[in-house]
């Protein structure tokens, strides 16, 4: 079928709308008419080739839409269902069997190769292949082919375009607090960064009952926005940020999150911890990026742990977040600004200007 998609032609190129041919779904695939797709930092680092997905490609990996067709091996969704398209995983390796699909042994090939496991792509421009299957979807488009494993059904009475970011960025930020760190009621957390992942972490910290929620960033307006979401303290980023946090918490935070992927900030996120504290690292950096940490500081039971996709099981966690949104306890709509798909480049360039950290592009 013919679709319209935003194509990344070459390194750091602006997105360009083009008409492409999309395959019909195979046995284990799902055809989805997209209602909205979140724009994530990972899309941009792939566009800029920090992570080398072959180009040209259609990116986008926070899709939400309506099922139009399914392959004969798909039984958990049907045409007409509302779905969120999350990261892909094999469902059969040891980590998937343990209920840890974000650590799938085939995560990189299934999400960053731009092709199916058999090497084929679902998109073409005439006779020329265009890489699809980014995160098992390539959802900067009017339609996408998803997989049975990354299609999550959501209620039909919620605003579907706003649910797309649950697929990755919001799932990652919220899951880091709720699943990975399991922040206790009455605890303290320092969150470095003010993007959508950080803001989702603030909302989750409020849900968890954290009584000290500190955000650290460079943009005063975005810091004020985190306070509106529930941050109890905001700090402008500076070299002494870790010391500031230790002063605010009377010795150090129990938990911290680095969402920036900057080595100096990750070090601050570790140094701001109290003894026994845990730092979660969840930013996407260029391969080979290194960080230097004080080994004596780590000796006193401080921990650093990497977090992928908030350690979530999407089929359970995405509907749970959607229900919390319905109840008014997880107001994800506050994080979102919408744009037509044709204005995707504007959505990217305005990221530092608008208070809402998450852009969602809507086909139309």
Secondary structure, DSSP 8 states (H G I E B T S, - for coil): -EEEEEEE-STT---EEEEEEE----TTEEEEEEEEEEE-HHHHHHHTTSS---SSEE----EEEEEEEE-TT--S--TT-EEEE-----S-SHHHHTT-GGG-TTHHHHHHSSS-TTS--SEEETTEEEB--GGGT--SBSEEEEEGGGEEEE-TTS-HHHHGGGGTHHHHHHHIIIIII---TT-EEEEE--SHHHHHHHHHHHHHT-SEEEEEES-HHHHHHHHHHT-SEEEE--TTHHHHHHHHHTS-EEEEEE-S--HHHHHHHHHTEEEEEEEEE-----TT------HHHHHTT-EEEE-SGGG--HHHHHHHHHHHHHTTSS-GGGGEEEEEGGGHHHHHHTTTTSS--EEEEE--
